Structures are given as C-alpha cells and as structure tokens.
C-alpha cells in the first residue's frame, strides 16, 4: 500500500495541472498602490495582460495610506517591503528604491544648495500630507550615518508625488521623491539633485496578498506579470 501513496499524489497533481490549464482567465483583480508606482511599475507590466486576456479586468486604487486589503476587498496591495504585514504572501516587484532631494535651477538662483539635514530649515520644502493620519510626512533622511525623520516646512503641501514633482519643476521648492521620478528631469537639466549623502534607499516594492486567499487564474496571471525579473 505504501507504493500507492506517491502515485495518488502524482495523479492529484496531474488533475490540478489540467484543471489550471482549462480554467479560463476571467474576473476582476483589485489592486491598491502608490500613485507613481501605478504608472512606473504596474501599468507597463499589466497592459499586455489586458490585451491577451480580454475577460480579465483590473481596478487600481491609488493612495498613500496603508490599506487593510482583506477588509476593503482588495486582491493585491503594493507597498515597500518594510510595510508589508507578516501574515501576507509577498512578491518582489523592484530593486531597492533610491530617494532624492531635488530642486529646479530657477529655485537655486535665489537659494543656496543645502548640504546637511540642518540646512533644510532655511528652505522652502514641498510637503506630502498622509491620508492615513492627516499628518505631514517627515522626510526620512540620513544624518551622521543614522536614519532620522526630518520635519520640513514650506508653502506647498500635496497628497501625491506627481504634484510635488511638478511644483519642484516650476521652481517652488525642494522635493523628496523617488529617483525613478526625478532622474529623467535631472539628466535633462530641469532638476538639480542635492544632499546625495543624506538620501536613503527604501526597501524594494512588493505585491502582497493574504496567504489563505484562493488564487484564481486571473490572479496568477497578474502576479506573474508584475513580478520582478532582472
């Protein structure tokens, strides 16, 4: 009887594989992610899925607050690795995310470039208000080799990265933003990057979902499409 067990397991695996192949990719996958991540990471990878599988629907909610994806009926959350809850299945989407402090050349015509964290108190800094707490986000910088939260002030506060980027481009202050957003503008001379030694790298972005969730064919396709690959 012992020789029967492994064969039964093989049969079960074969049946499961056939069932998976026969399962139609259909349904709606709801995702929550940060605004710029939708454009730079998710959309380029998901667009081919929509073309290939017309019965797969994707709904994306863009916000900065931490979302209880189970309670709010999202299938997938996308956040930095250190923000993912322990009981979730996590799939890496990117490399570590380098942060930058930037300002437009026009801004530096009347302001000296900051070098240290303390210099920021003399600058017009563009702030982000967190929708989860209503508080102003403290820039997470490095001072004397240690990570420190820096509370900056300025004339402008937004709730999204793109608005902060546009304000910086127009010369209205300094912004603390991911390099993936700022580098094209730095390379073109529209922004100047400062305080490199004070800027950290954040953990890689991850897609996460509850470990007990039943995975549909549509869900599997989405996860495979957005998964990180070198």
N, CA, C and O of each residue as an XYZ file, in Angstrom:
920
protein
N       0.822     -1.206      0.000
C       0.000      0.000      0.000
C       0.860      1.262      0.000
O       0.418      2.309     -0.473
N       2.095      1.175      0.529
C       2.924      2.352      0.593
C       3.255      2.879     -0.803
O       3.423      4.082     -1.004
N       3.349      1.932     -1.787
C       3.711      2.357     -3.139
C       2.572      3.083     -3.834
O       2.792      3.750     -4.844
N       1.352      2.965     -3.307
C       0.194      3.616     -3.926
C       0.164      5.106     -3.615
O      -0.256      5.910     -4.446
N       0.616      5.478     -2.403
C       0.532      6.869     -1.964
C       1.154      7.863     -2.919
O       0.475      8.794     -3.352
N       2.426      7.700     -3.266
C       3.067      8.654     -4.169
C       2.369      8.762     -5.525
O       2.268      9.853     -6.088
N       1.895      7.646     -6.044
C       1.215      7.674     -7.334
C      -0.082      8.465     -7.243
O      -0.411      9.221     -8.157
N      -0.830      8.295     -6.139
C      -2.053      9.062     -5.960
C      -1.740     10.556     -5.913
O      -2.499     11.372     -6.435
N      -0.612     10.909     -5.280
C      -0.216     12.309     -5.229
C       0.113     12.820     -6.629
O      -0.212     13.956     -6.977
N       0.760     11.973     -7.426
C       1.074     12.356     -8.799
C      -0.203     12.591     -9.594
O      -0.302     13.552    -10.357
N      -1.180     11.704     -9.408
C      -2.456     11.846    -10.123
C      -3.145     13.141     -9.714
O      -3.667     13.869    -10.558
N      -3.142     13.425     -8.402
C      -3.747     14.659     -7.923
C      -3.075     15.866     -8.564
O      -3.743     16.825     -8.949
N      -1.749     15.813     -8.676
C      -1.011     16.928     -9.271
C      -1.352     17.075    -10.753
O      -1.482     18.188    -11.262
N      -1.495     15.933    -11.441
C      -1.829     15.978    -12.860
C      -3.224     16.555    -13.072
O      -3.449     17.353    -13.982
N      -4.166     16.136    -12.210
C      -5.533     16.649    -12.322
C      -5.551     18.147    -12.071
O      -6.235     18.892    -12.772
N      -4.795     18.588    -11.064
C      -4.735     20.015    -10.740
C      -4.146     20.804    -11.898
O      -4.617     21.894    -12.220
N      -3.101     20.242    -12.529
C      -2.465     20.931    -13.648
C      -3.406     21.060    -14.826
O      -3.473     22.111    -15.464
N      -4.146     19.973    -15.120
C      -5.109     20.008    -16.216
C      -6.216     21.018    -15.919
O      -6.638     21.771    -16.797
N      -6.675     21.021    -14.674
C      -7.729     21.956    -14.281
C      -7.256     23.391    -14.431
O      -8.013     24.258    -14.867
N      -6.000     23.642    -14.069
C      -5.470     25.001    -14.171
C      -5.388     25.439    -15.622
O      -5.715     26.577    -15.960
N      -4.941     24.515    -16.487
C      -4.849     24.852    -17.891
C      -6.220     25.128    -18.487
O      -6.371     25.968    -19.374
N      -7.216     24.407    -17.982
C      -8.556     24.570    -18.516
C      -9.318     25.722    -17.914
O     -10.351     26.130    -18.445
N      -8.815     26.265    -16.793
C      -9.515     27.361    -16.137
C      -9.375     28.628    -16.968
O      -8.273     29.006    -17.365
N     -10.492     29.272    -17.222
C     -10.477     30.468    -18.044
C     -10.039     31.665    -17.221
O     -10.453     31.824    -16.072
N      -9.195     32.514    -17.816
C      -8.754     33.732    -17.134
C      -9.862     34.769    -17.239
O     -10.039     35.406    -18.277
N     -10.604     34.928    -16.149
C     -11.745     35.844    -16.148
C     -11.910     36.407    -14.740
O     -11.586     35.742    -13.756
N     -12.408     37.615    -14.650
C     -12.674     38.199    -13.345
C     -11.968     39.526    -13.146
O     -11.167     39.956    -13.976
N     -12.279     40.165    -12.032
C     -11.707     41.469    -11.695
C     -10.674     41.325    -10.578
O     -10.945     40.699     -9.553
N      -9.513     41.894    -10.776
C      -8.460     41.927     -9.763
C      -8.321     43.371     -9.284
O      -8.022     44.268    -10.071
N      -8.541     43.586     -7.984
C      -8.468     44.933     -7.398
C      -7.113     45.117     -6.722
O      -6.682     44.283     -5.926
N      -6.452     46.221     -7.051
C      -5.100     46.488     -6.557
C      -5.054     47.869     -5.910
O      -5.657     48.813     -6.420
N      -4.347     47.990     -4.797
C      -4.077     49.292     -4.190
C      -2.583     49.558     -4.228
O      -1.787     48.694     -3.860
N      -2.192     50.764     -4.677
C      -0.773     51.100     -4.831
C      -0.585     52.605     -4.732
O      -1.546     53.368     -4.830
N       0.661     53.029     -4.537
C       1.006     54.450     -4.543
C       0.929     54.973     -5.973
O       1.196     54.237     -6.923
N       0.559     56.259     -6.125
C       0.277     56.804     -7.454
C       1.386     56.599     -8.479
O       1.119     56.100     -9.572
N       2.620     56.971     -8.157
C       3.675     56.871     -9.163
C       4.040     55.413     -9.464
O       4.559     55.114    -10.539
N       3.771     54.511     -8.522
C       4.043     53.089     -8.739
C       3.095     52.519     -9.798
O       3.466     51.631    -10.565
N       1.885     53.036     -9.827
C       0.915     52.592    -10.834
C       1.467     52.860    -12.233
O       1.407     51.997    -13.110
N       2.002     54.057    -12.431
C       2.487     54.444    -13.757
C       3.820     53.786    -14.116
O       4.003     53.315    -15.239
N       4.747     53.756    -13.160
C       6.112     53.329    -13.481
C       6.329     51.825    -13.390
O       7.194     51.284    -14.078
N       5.552     51.141    -12.545
C       5.766     49.707    -12.330
C       4.595     48.866    -12.837
O       4.784     47.960    -13.649
N       3.401     49.161    -12.364
C       2.273     48.277    -12.652
C       1.775     48.373    -14.089
O       1.652     47.356    -14.771
N       1.490     49.576    -14.550
C       0.844     49.706    -15.850
C       1.668     49.112    -16.998
O       1.102     48.394    -17.823
N       2.974     49.377    -17.090
C       3.738     48.781    -18.204
C       3.694     47.258    -18.208
O       3.774     46.645    -19.272
N       3.568     46.641    -17.043
C       3.572     45.183    -16.960
C       2.179     44.582    -17.120
O       2.035     43.430    -17.528
N       1.161     45.368    -16.796
C      -0.208     44.843    -16.864
C      -0.870     45.058    -18.225
O      -1.777     44.313    -18.599
N      -0.428     46.055    -18.953
C      -1.057     46.352    -20.248
C      -1.085     45.139    -21.178
O      -2.120     44.891    -21.796
N       0.013     44.363    -21.309
C      -0.037     43.183    -22.180
C      -1.044     42.130    -21.703
O      -1.636     41.428    -22.523
N      -1.241     42.017    -20.399
C      -2.202     41.048    -19.863
C      -3.609     41.393    -20.329
O      -4.375     40.511    -20.719
N      -3.946     42.678    -20.288
C      -5.279     43.104    -20.710
C      -5.507     42.823    -22.186
O      -6.613     42.466    -22.593
N      -4.470     42.981    -22.979
C      -4.600     42.723    -24.419
C      -4.761     41.233    -24.705
O      -5.534     40.838    -25.577
N      -4.030     40.418    -23.967
C      -4.041     38.978    -24.222
C      -5.256     38.280    -23.614
O      -5.724     37.268    -24.135
N      -5.766     38.833    -22.499
C      -6.888     38.202    -21.797
C      -8.014     39.219    -21.628
O      -8.113     39.859    -20.582
N      -8.854     39.373    -22.634
C      -9.876     40.431    -22.626
C     -10.929     40.290    -21.525
O     -11.647     41.249    -21.240
N     -11.033     39.112    -20.900
C     -12.028     38.949    -19.849
C     -11.450     39.167    -18.455
O     -12.145     39.000    -17.453
N     -10.177     39.539    -18.398
C      -9.563     39.936    -17.129
C      -9.736     41.440    -16.961
O      -9.390     42.214    -17.853
N     -10.266     41.846    -15.824
C     -10.460     43.267    -15.531
C      -9.581     43.650    -14.335
O      -9.434     42.880    -13.386
N      -9.011     44.832    -14.397
C      -8.127     45.297    -13.324
C      -8.614     46.656    -12.830
O      -8.806     47.587    -13.612
N      -8.807     46.747    -11.533
C      -9.200     48.007    -10.894
C      -8.070     48.423     -9.964
O      -7.669     47.652     -9.092
N      -7.551     49.640    -10.143
C      -6.422     50.110     -9.347
C      -6.826     51.343     -8.550
O      -7.331     52.319     -9.104
N      -6.597     51.285     -7.251
C      -6.866     52.407     -6.353
C      -5.523     53.004     -5.939
O      -4.643     52.286     -5.465
N      -5.366     54.308     -6.117
C      -4.088     54.959     -5.858
C      -4.165     55.844     -4.622
O      -4.896     56.835     -4.609
N      -3.403     55.487     -3.569
C      -3.346     56.301     -2.355
C      -2.158     55.892     -1.500
O      -1.573     54.826     -1.690
N      -1.811     56.764     -0.550
C      -0.620     56.556      0.268
C      -0.898     55.835      1.580
O       0.026     55.279      2.174
N      -2.112     55.828      2.039
C      -2.390     55.200      3.330
C      -2.204     53.691      3.235
O      -2.338     53.095      2.166
N      -1.891     53.085      4.386
C      -1.812     51.631      4.441
C      -3.225     51.060      4.458
O      -4.040     51.423      5.307
N      -3.503     50.181      3.531
C      -4.845     49.645      3.343
C      -4.936     48.226      3.878
O      -4.061     47.399      3.624
N      -6.003     47.949      4.623
C      -6.299     46.570      5.037
C      -6.964     45.907      3.838
O      -8.172     46.034      3.644
N      -6.170     45.198      3.032
C      -6.702     44.711      1.759
C      -7.803     43.673      1.946
O      -8.699     43.564      1.108
N      -7.746     42.917      3.025
C      -8.802     41.928      3.262
C     -10.108     42.628      3.616
O     -11.160     42.292      3.072
N     -10.046     43.597      4.523
C     -11.247     44.295      4.972
C     -11.868     45.125      3.859
O     -13.089     45.254      3.782
N     -11.028     45.687      2.996
C     -11.531     46.562      1.933
C     -11.649     45.844      0.592
O     -11.873     46.468     -0.445
N     -11.496     44.536      0.631
C     -11.743     43.671     -0.526
C     -10.859     43.960     -1.726
O     -11.303     43.935     -2.874
N      -9.592     44.236     -1.429
C      -8.599     44.296     -2.496
C      -7.962     42.918     -2.631
O      -7.840     42.180     -1.653
N      -7.562     42.585     -3.840
C      -6.880     41.314     -4.070
C      -5.387     41.439     -3.812
O      -4.756     40.516     -3.298
N      -4.827     42.593     -4.173
C      -3.378     42.790     -4.079
C      -3.088     44.191     -3.547
O      -3.739     45.160     -3.935
N      -2.110     44.284     -2.660
C      -1.567     45.571     -2.249
C      -0.146     45.694     -2.758
O       0.552     44.689     -2.895
N       0.294     46.915     -3.040
C       1.684     47.146     -3.458
C       2.261     48.246     -2.573
O       1.785     49.381     -2.587
N       3.295     47.895     -1.799
C       3.950     48.846     -0.903
C       5.427     48.458     -0.763
O       5.859     47.419     -1.263
N       6.185     49.309     -0.078
C       7.582     48.978      0.196
C       7.644     47.780      1.139
O       6.753     47.570      1.962
N       8.715     46.999      1.001
C       8.816     45.730      1.717
C       8.645     45.828      3.215
O       8.076     44.923      3.825
N       9.130     46.924      3.840
C       9.025     47.050      5.289
C       7.626     47.403      5.757
O       7.366     47.450      6.959
N       6.709     47.654      4.805
C       5.330     47.990      5.158
C       4.380     46.801      5.013
O       3.196     46.906      5.333
N       4.898     45.675      4.533
C       4.050     44.507      4.302
C       3.860     43.735      5.604
O       4.829     43.440      6.303
N       2.622     43.413      5.922
C       2.327     42.676      7.146
C       2.902     41.264      7.078
O       3.028     40.677      6.004
N       3.248     40.737      8.246
C       3.936     39.455      8.342
C       3.114     38.280      7.808
O       3.682     37.312      7.302
N       1.801     38.353      7.913
C       0.972     37.204      7.527
C       0.594     37.212      6.050
O      -0.290     36.464      5.634
N       1.254     38.049      5.257
C       0.945     38.157      3.837
C       1.959     37.388      2.991
O       3.116     37.231      3.381
N       1.517     36.919      1.846
C       2.431     36.414      0.827
C       2.955     37.622      0.069
O       2.165     38.424     -0.429
N       4.268     37.767     -0.029
C       4.860     38.942     -0.668
C       5.685     38.535     -1.878
O       6.450     37.572     -1.825
N       5.523     39.275     -2.972
C       6.248     39.029     -4.218
C       6.999     40.300     -4.587
O       6.396     41.361     -4.740
N       8.303     40.192     -4.727
C       9.130     41.361     -5.032
C       8.848     41.889     -6.436
O       8.711     41.115     -7.384
N       8.762     43.231     -6.561
C       8.472     43.852     -7.848
C       9.634     44.665     -8.404
O       9.753     44.815     -9.620
N      10.501     45.197     -7.525
C      11.562     46.092     -7.978
C      12.847     45.859     -7.182
O      12.882     45.057     -6.248
N      13.873     46.560     -7.563
C      15.064     46.672     -6.738
C      14.780     47.687     -5.622
O      13.691     48.258     -5.563
N      15.753     47.906     -4.746
C      15.586     48.940     -3.728
C      15.317     50.289     -4.400
O      15.790     50.548     -5.507
N      14.554     51.136     -3.721
C      14.133     52.416     -4.305
C      14.960     53.563     -3.726
O      14.821     53.900     -2.550
N      15.793     54.143     -4.528
C      16.631     55.256     -4.104
C      15.807     56.539     -4.033
O      15.039     56.840     -4.946
N      15.969     57.295     -2.942
C      15.264     58.558     -2.774
C      16.195     59.722     -3.125
O      17.417     59.586     -3.064
N      15.613     60.859     -3.491
C      16.396     62.038     -3.883
C      15.755     63.306     -3.327
O      14.544     63.366     -3.110
N      16.592     64.316     -3.101
C      16.128     65.677     -2.819
C      16.479     66.508     -4.041
O      17.636     66.549     -4.459
N      15.481     67.170     -4.615
C      15.701     67.899     -5.869
C      15.051     69.277     -5.838
O      14.097     69.526     -5.101
N      15.598     70.153     -6.656
C      15.029     71.471     -6.873
C      15.369     71.926     -8.276
O      16.309     71.411     -8.881
N      14.624     72.880     -8.806
C      14.872     73.378    -10.153
C      16.013     74.394    -10.152
O      16.231     75.064     -9.143
N      16.745     74.522    -11.257
C      17.782     75.554    -11.344
C      17.263     76.939    -10.975
O      17.978     77.737    -10.369
N      16.019     77.219    -11.343
C      15.416     78.517    -11.018
C      15.364     78.733     -9.509
O      15.609     79.840     -9.029
N      15.045     77.680     -8.760
C      14.969     77.800     -7.306
C      16.342     78.122     -6.725
O      16.450     78.915     -5.789
N      17.386     77.516     -7.271
C      18.729     77.710     -6.730
C      19.347     79.043     -7.152
O      20.444     79.380     -6.707
N      18.666     79.797     -7.994
C      19.122     81.152     -8.312
C      19.010     82.060     -7.095
O      19.751     83.034     -6.970
N      18.076     81.737     -6.194
C      17.862     82.577     -5.010
C      18.053     81.813     -3.703
O      17.858     82.379     -2.627
N      18.430     80.539     -3.779
C      18.650     79.732     -2.576
C      19.955     78.946     -2.712
O      20.232     78.343     -3.749
N      20.734     78.967     -1.659
C      21.974     78.191     -1.642
C      21.643     76.702     -1.513
O      20.729     76.331     -0.776
N      22.377     75.857     -2.220
C      22.106     74.418     -2.158
C      22.301     73.895     -0.736
O      23.307     74.206     -0.099
N      21.353     73.107     -0.231
C      21.533     72.509      1.091
C      22.555     71.380      1.021
O      22.632     70.658      0.027
N      23.326     71.240      2.074
C      24.326     70.182      2.151
C      24.002     69.218      3.281
O      24.187     68.009      3.146
N      23.521     69.752      4.389
C      23.205     68.943      5.559
C      21.712     68.948      5.842
O      20.964     69.757      5.293
N      21.292     68.036      6.705
C      19.885     67.983      7.127
C      19.476     69.300      7.780
O      18.350     69.760      7.591
N      20.373     69.904      8.541
C      20.066     71.148      9.235
C      19.801     72.296      8.251
O      19.044     73.215      8.564
N      20.411     72.247      7.085
C      20.232     73.302      6.087
C      18.787     73.391      5.597
O      18.358     74.445      5.129
N      18.045     72.309      5.698
C      16.679     72.292      5.172
C      15.761     73.268      5.890
O      14.748     73.686      5.330
N      16.097     73.634      7.109
C      15.251     74.570      7.861
C      15.209     75.944      7.203
O      14.313     76.737      7.490
N      16.161     76.236      6.328
C      16.212     77.523      5.639
C      15.628     77.441      4.225
O      15.751     78.378      3.436
N      14.992     76.307      3.919
C      14.484     76.119      2.556
C      12.970     75.966      2.506
O      12.317     75.575      3.473
N      12.448     76.293      1.334
C      11.020     76.121      1.048
C      10.835     74.679      0.578
O      11.114     74.365     -0.579
N      10.371     73.810      1.458
C      10.251     72.386      1.133
C       8.809     72.026      0.804
O       7.877     72.489      1.461
N       8.638     71.212     -0.202
C       7.304     70.789     -0.664
C       6.906     69.547      0.114
O       7.615     68.542      0.098
N       5.771     69.620      0.793
C       5.388     68.565      1.732
C       4.338     67.619      1.172
O       3.633     67.930      0.213
N       4.259     66.448      1.806
C       3.253     65.436      1.495
C       2.390     65.209      2.731
O       2.910     64.912      3.807
N       1.076     65.348      2.582
C       0.174     65.044      3.691
C      -0.335     63.612      3.537
O      -0.868     63.239      2.492
N      -0.162     62.819      4.590
C      -0.560     61.418      4.559
C      -2.053     61.284      4.802
O      -2.575     61.788      5.796
N      -2.734     60.606      3.898
C      -4.184     60.462      4.030
C      -4.567     59.554      5.191
O      -5.671     59.668      5.723
N      -3.674     58.657      5.590
C      -3.994     57.725      6.672
C      -4.084     58.423      8.014
O      -4.972     58.112      8.808
N      -3.180     59.367      8.290
C      -3.140     60.036      9.596
C      -3.477     61.514      9.522
O      -3.788     62.136     10.537
N      -3.417     62.076      8.326
C      -3.625     63.511      8.189
C      -2.390     64.328      8.523
O      -2.416     65.557      8.455
N      -1.310     63.651      8.882
C      -0.082     64.349      9.249
C       0.798     64.624      8.043
O       0.663     64.002      6.990
N       1.718     65.591      8.232
C       2.707     65.871      7.201
C       3.826     64.834      7.298
O       4.364     64.590      8.378
N       4.163     64.241      6.187
C       5.220     63.227      6.146
C       6.575     63.845      6.482
O       6.968     64.855      5.898
N       7.277     63.237      7.418
C       8.638     63.663      7.766
C       9.624     62.985      6.827
O       9.607     61.763      6.683
N      10.478     63.769      6.191
C      11.442     63.202      5.253
C      12.363     62.236      6.001
O      12.912     62.578      7.048
N      12.524     61.050      5.465
C      13.369     60.030      6.091
C      14.766     60.125      5.500
O      15.053     59.565      4.442
N      15.634     60.850      6.213
C      16.974     61.134      5.710
C      18.045     60.483      6.583
O      17.741     59.854      7.597
N      19.304     60.645      6.172
C      20.438     60.103      6.914
C      21.284     61.265      7.421
O      21.719     62.105      6.633
N      21.517     61.319      8.713
C      22.317     62.371      9.330
C      23.394     61.712     10.194
O      23.088     60.985     11.139
N      24.655     61.976      9.856
C      25.777     61.386     10.580
C      25.679     59.866     10.633
O      25.991     59.248     11.650
N      25.246     59.280      9.536
C      25.169     57.827      9.436
C      23.940     57.200     10.048
O      23.796     55.977     10.030
N      23.046     58.012     10.593
C      21.835     57.488     11.229
C      20.581     57.959     10.506
O      20.517     59.089     10.021
N      19.587     57.081     10.440
C      18.309     57.451      9.836
C      17.549     58.368     10.783
O      17.372     58.056     11.961
N      17.102     59.507     10.254
C      16.379     60.470     11.086
C      15.151     60.986     10.335
O      15.215     61.202      9.124
N      14.029     61.186     11.042
C      12.878     61.840     10.419
C      13.053     63.351     10.499
O      13.309     63.893     11.574
N      12.916     64.027      9.372
C      13.126     65.475      9.328
C      11.815     66.160      8.973
O      11.260     65.942      7.896
N      11.330     66.981      9.879
C      10.075     67.705      9.659
C      10.388     69.008      8.931
O      10.981     69.926      9.498
N       9.985     69.073      7.690
C      10.271     70.240      6.855
C       9.033     71.131      6.755
O       7.917     70.699      7.045
N       9.248     72.374      6.341
C       8.142     73.317      6.164
C       8.298     74.013      4.822
O       9.388     74.056      4.252
N       7.205     74.552      4.330
C       7.216     75.278      3.073
C       5.833     75.759      2.710
O       4.881     75.562      3.464
N       5.721     76.387      1.562
C       4.451     76.977      1.141
C       3.461     75.962      0.584
O       2.254     76.201      0.590
N       3.968     74.832      0.103
C       3.108     73.896     -0.614
C       3.034     72.537      0.058
O       4.044     71.990      0.498
N       1.811     71.996      0.130
C       1.578     70.638      0.626
C       0.633     69.940     -0.334
O      -0.389     70.501     -0.728
N       0.975     68.717     -0.709
C       0.151     67.933     -1.632
C      -0.123     66.556     -1.033
O       0.411     66.193      0.015
N      -0.967     65.806     -1.727
C      -1.260     64.438     -1.300
C      -0.756     63.405     -2.293
O      -1.077     62.223     -2.172
N       0.041     63.841     -3.288
C       0.540     62.914     -4.296
C       1.902     63.320     -4.815
O       2.273     64.493     -4.771
N       2.652     62.334     -5.312
C       4.030     62.553     -5.758
C       4.116     63.411     -7.013
O       5.029     64.228     -7.141
N       3.188     63.239     -7.933
C       3.280     63.977     -9.190
C       3.095     65.475     -8.984
O       3.753     66.277     -9.647
N       2.211     65.858     -8.078
C       2.014     67.277     -7.796
C       3.274     67.876     -7.174
O       3.656     69.005     -7.481
N       3.913     67.102     -6.296
C       5.170     67.554     -5.699
C       6.251     67.719     -6.766
O       7.007     68.691     -6.751
N       6.317     66.772     -7.678
C       7.296     66.835     -8.760
C       7.073     68.070     -9.621
O       8.024     68.780     -9.946
N       5.826     68.329     -9.992
C       5.522     69.476    -10.857
C       5.846     70.790    -10.163
O       6.318     71.733    -10.798
N       5.593     70.854     -8.848
C       5.906     72.073     -8.103
C       7.420     72.296     -8.059
O       7.889     73.427     -8.187
N       8.175     71.220     -7.880
C       9.636     71.341     -7.878
C      10.143     71.783     -9.248
O      11.032     72.630     -9.340
N       9.582     71.212    -10.308
C       9.989     71.577    -11.667
C       9.734     73.048    -11.964
O      10.478     73.672    -12.721
N       8.691     73.596    -11.373
C       8.356     75.000    -11.625
C       9.118     75.955    -10.707
O       8.902     77.166    -10.750
N      10.009     75.412     -9.876
C      10.878     76.258     -9.076
C      10.321     76.707     -7.745
O      10.803     77.687     -7.176
N       9.296     76.000     -7.223
C       8.639     76.436     -5.998
C       9.191     75.794     -4.722
O       8.616     75.979     -3.650
N      10.280     75.053     -4.816
C      10.871     74.497     -3.608
C      11.593     73.196     -3.843
O      11.764     72.754     -4.979
N      12.019     72.582     -2.740
C      12.686     71.294     -2.770
C      11.686     70.175     -2.548
O      10.737     70.329     -1.778
N      11.894     69.053     -3.216
C      11.011     67.891     -3.050
C      11.839     66.646     -2.737
O      12.970     66.494     -3.201
N      11.253     65.775     -1.951
C      11.867     64.488     -1.585
C      11.080     63.403     -2.307
O       9.950     63.088     -1.934
N      11.693     62.835     -3.347
C      10.957     61.958     -4.248
C      11.817     60.773     -4.699
O      13.044     60.853     -4.652
N      11.189     59.676     -5.136
C      11.948     58.535     -5.657
C      12.748     58.906     -6.897
O      12.304     59.710     -7.716
N      13.918     58.321     -7.026
C      14.800     58.619     -8.154
C      14.152     58.293     -9.498
O      14.427     58.951    -10.501
N      13.293     57.278     -9.512
C      12.657     56.915    -10.790
C      11.819     58.055    -11.350
O      11.616     58.141    -12.561
N      11.328     58.939    -10.468
C      10.568     60.104    -10.922
C      11.468     61.272    -11.299
O      11.187     62.001    -12.251
N      12.539     61.444    -10.556
C      13.354     62.644    -10.726
C      14.481     62.510    -11.752
O      14.865     63.499    -12.376
N      15.020     61.291    -11.935
C      16.220     61.138    -12.756
C      16.081     61.624    -14.198
O      17.016     62.241    -14.707
N      14.971     61.378    -14.875
C      14.864     61.912    -16.241
C      14.980     63.431    -16.283
O      15.544     63.988    -17.225
N      14.448     64.101    -15.265
C      14.500     65.560    -15.212
C      15.880     66.052    -14.793
O      16.334     67.100    -15.252
N      16.550     65.297    -13.920
C      17.925     65.631    -13.546
C      18.839     65.497    -14.769
O      19.673     66.365    -15.026
N      18.675     64.416    -15.509
C      19.502     64.186    -16.696
C      19.302     65.268    -17.747
O      20.230     65.616    -18.476
N      18.076     65.799    -17.819
C      17.764     66.830    -18.813
C      18.072     68.238    -18.314
O      17.920     69.203    -19.063
N      18.502     68.367    -17.067
C      18.842     69.677    -16.523
C      17.661     70.451    -15.964
O      17.804     71.611    -15.578
N      16.502     69.820    -15.916
C      15.313     70.520    -15.385
C      15.280     70.524    -13.860
O      14.626     71.371    -13.252
N      15.988     69.572    -13.242
C      16.105     69.500    -11.790
C      17.568     69.310    -11.422
O      18.357     68.781    -12.205
N      17.918     69.751    -10.217
C      19.251     69.539     -9.681
C      19.134     68.676     -8.431
O      18.337     68.975     -7.542
N      19.914     67.618     -8.358
C      19.879     66.702     -7.221
C      20.892     67.144     -6.178
O      22.051     67.399     -6.502
N      20.451     67.235     -4.910
C      21.319     67.687     -3.837
C      21.264     66.707     -2.662
O      20.400     65.832     -2.612
N      22.193     66.865     -1.725
C      22.194     66.088     -0.484
C      22.219     64.576     -0.720
O      21.544     63.829     -0.012
N      22.982     64.128     -1.696
C      23.013     62.696     -2.021
C      23.384     61.834     -0.817
O      22.817     60.759     -0.621
N      24.339     62.308     -0.009
C      24.795     61.516      1.138
C      23.725     61.377      2.217
O      23.834     60.527      3.100
N      22.701     62.208      2.143
C      21.631     62.179      3.150
C      20.407     61.387      2.698
O      19.455     61.208      3.456
N      20.446     60.917      1.457
C      19.260     60.250      0.900
C      19.387     58.727      1.004
O      20.384     58.162      0.553
N      18.397     58.061      1.586
C      18.460     56.614      1.754
C      17.904     55.862      0.554
O      17.383     56.457     -0.390
N      18.023     54.574      0.610
C      17.291     53.693     -0.305
C      16.203     52.990      0.491
O      16.467     52.444      1.562
N      15.004     53.001     -0.018
C      13.901     52.297      0.631
C      13.893     50.839      0.173
O      14.406     50.532     -0.903
N      13.315     49.929      0.977
C      13.210     48.523      0.559
C      12.464     48.396     -0.769
O      11.683     49.272     -1.140
N      12.712     47.317     -1.464
C      12.056     47.079     -2.750
C      10.540     47.071     -2.601
O      10.000     46.745     -1.543
N       9.875     47.436     -3.680
C       8.413     47.344     -3.703
C       7.990     45.877     -3.799
O       8.609     45.083     -4.507
N       6.933     45.538     -3.081
C       6.393     44.179     -3.106
C       4.885     44.209     -3.352
O       4.183     45.106     -2.886
N       4.412     43.227     -4.082
C       2.979     42.953     -4.144
C       2.682     41.949     -3.037
O       3.459     41.017     -2.825
N       1.575     42.125     -2.335
C       1.261     41.208     -1.237
C      -0.232     40.883     -1.233
O      -1.059     41.662     -1.707
N      -0.550     39.709     -0.683
C      -1.941     39.272     -0.598
C      -2.045     38.232      0.509
O      -1.037     37.628      0.873
N      -3.237     38.008      1.055
C      -3.385     37.073      2.179
C      -2.975     35.657      1.791
O      -3.280     35.192      0.692
N      -2.286     34.979      2.697
C      -1.807     33.623      2.427
C      -2.950     32.628      2.270
O      -2.784     31.597      1.619
N      -4.100     32.921      2.854
C      -5.224     31.985      2.791
C      -6.116     32.222      1.584
O      -7.116     31.527      1.401
N      -5.755     33.214      0.751
C      -6.620     33.546     -0.371
C      -6.538     32.480     -1.466
O      -5.449     32.028     -1.821
N      -7.693     32.084     -1.995
C      -7.723     31.153     -3.129
C      -7.317     31.906     -4.391
O      -7.911     32.929     -4.731
N      -6.315     31.400     -5.071
C      -5.770     32.097     -6.230
C      -6.458     31.650     -7.516
O      -6.423     30.473     -7.876
N      -7.080     32.600     -8.200
C      -7.719     32.309     -9.482
C      -6.687     32.378    -10.595
O      -5.561     32.827    -10.380
N      -7.067     31.940    -11.764
C      -6.183     32.023    -12.929
C      -5.852     33.489    -13.233
O      -4.711     33.810    -13.565
N      -6.838     34.369    -13.122
C      -6.607     35.793    -13.368
C      -5.605     36.358    -12.368
O      -4.728     37.140    -12.736
N      -5.735     35.962    -11.103
C      -4.813     36.417    -10.073
C      -3.387     35.943    -10.373
O      -2.436     36.715    -10.250
N      -3.245     34.691    -10.763
C      -1.937     34.133    -11.091
C      -1.294     34.902    -12.250
O      -0.096     35.184    -12.219
N      -2.075     35.234    -13.253
C      -1.562     35.965    -14.409
C      -1.049     37.342    -14.004
O       0.008     37.781    -14.457
N      -1.810     38.018    -13.147
C      -1.424     39.362    -12.710
C      -0.138     39.304    -11.891
O       0.765     40.114    -12.103
N      -0.045     38.367    -10.969
C       1.147     38.242    -10.120
C       2.376     37.955    -10.976
O       3.427     38.562    -10.773
N       2.252     37.043    -11.921
C       3.381     36.697    -12.772
C       3.800     37.870    -13.663
O       4.979     38.046    -13.971
N       2.814     38.661    -14.066
C       3.109     39.813    -14.950
C       3.879     40.901    -14.226
O       4.756     41.530    -14.818
N       3.571     41.138    -12.957
C       4.200     42.240    -12.231
C       5.427     41.820    -11.436
O       6.141     42.674    -10.910
N       5.684     40.518    -11.340
C       6.821     40.012    -10.568
C       8.145     40.570    -11.105
O       8.315     40.743    -12.312
N       9.079     40.849    -10.186
C      10.388     41.384    -10.552
C      11.217     40.336    -11.300
O      11.255     39.166    -10.920
N      11.870     40.778    -12.358
C      12.818     39.916    -13.068
C      13.949     40.789    -13.578
O      13.715     41.905    -14.042
N      15.155     40.295    -13.495
C      16.316     41.074    -13.935
C      16.404     41.120    -15.452
O      17.321     41.733    -15.999
